[in-house]
Amino acid sequence: MILQKRIKVVSELNELIFDNRADATTKLLDVLPKEKMEEDNWLIVCISTQAIPIANIIAEKLNLNYDLLFCEPICAPNNKNCIIGMVSETEEIVLHNELVESFEINLDFIYGEAHRQYEEKILPKVYKYRKGDLIGTLEGKNVLLVDEGCETGMTVMAAVKTVINGGAKSVAYATPVLSVDVARSLEPVTDEIFFVNKVSNFVEVEFYYQMLKELDTDAVLDIISNSKNYLPFQKTDIS
């Protein structure tokens, strides 16, 4: 009986694990509203460079454009492992209020650290991956935020805030795997959430991939430079 339970647990766990990003993308495509996305010309916005292969495949399959949105963490003073917030490239800030209050972190520190992350981390990425231009206009667009997984939801929250303040018509979120708690927290601020697996006891994103090779700058640039769907590198302006 105990052996049968263990086999069942292992079997259920294996079903949660993707072979790689391509496998995860194929399964994510199955749950996306593909016809609606094509008909309404959704804009795909990738919220991490590591998810570029996923966004690129979806964009190619549905003949849609995609872009990158850069966000960086704001960490607690003297503890770089404790993320208390996130700042986006438009300097929108999302905070973990319980941690901020618990550690009695003042707003001057937060805004100063956010600006430092913007100048030291975000702007170099903007120049590297978007030739120095901030994300294009989102006014009136149906936006699909994409990532390879979601642990805390902080990056998604910052991206959602950025997209909404940018005038988007709607904002949805798609990821192969996320935690139940994060999904619950995102429901009030997104129009739709699309996922393959929603996990109660979430470990970390890497755990749910058999192979998740980290993409270096050259690998990311190779993908976006050779993609006709990557909006910032297109030769003509597309409305």
Secondary structure, 3 states (H helix, E strand, C coil): CHHHHHHHHHHHHHHHCECCHHHHHHHHHCCCCHHHHHHCCCEEEECCHHHHHHHHHHHHHHCCCEEECCEEEEEECCEEEEEEEEEECCCCEEECHHHHHHCCCCHHHHHHHHHHHHHHHHHHHHHHHHCCCCCCCCCCCEEEEECCCECCCHHHHHHHHHHHHCCCCEEEEEEEEEEHHHHHHHCCCCCEEEEEEEECCCCCHHHHECCCCCCCHHHHHHHHHCCCCEHHHCCCCCC
